[in-house]
Amino acid sequence: MLDEGHSGLVVVAASDLGDRVERHIKRARKVTTKQLKADEKVVERDIEEATSASGQTQQQQVMAESEAAVREAEAEAAEAERAAEQYSTTGPRPATTW
């Protein structure tokens, strides 16, 4: 449990990296370590799946962000056009008679 205004950091690393990780956590008031056991083959498979899926997911995310940016730009352009019409139009032109 963390008190309000406090934060925590969870680092999962290979056991031989533990000392290096702790050296980089300079302002920690408390460090707790726990040895986890994992099936290396399952971990490797999960990493491969995540890597291949993340490439597709990343591409989908980029496309969605691009589409959203286009929609936002179109909405801003339409709003600017409406504002320009409002401020540039002073009323109907008087009819000219010759």
Secondary structure, 3 states (H helix, E strand, C coil): CCCCCCCCCCCCCCHHHHHHHHHHCCCCCCCCCCCCCCCHHHHHHHHHHHHHHHHHHHHHHHHHHHHHHHHHHHHHHHHHHHHHHHHHCCCCCCCCCC
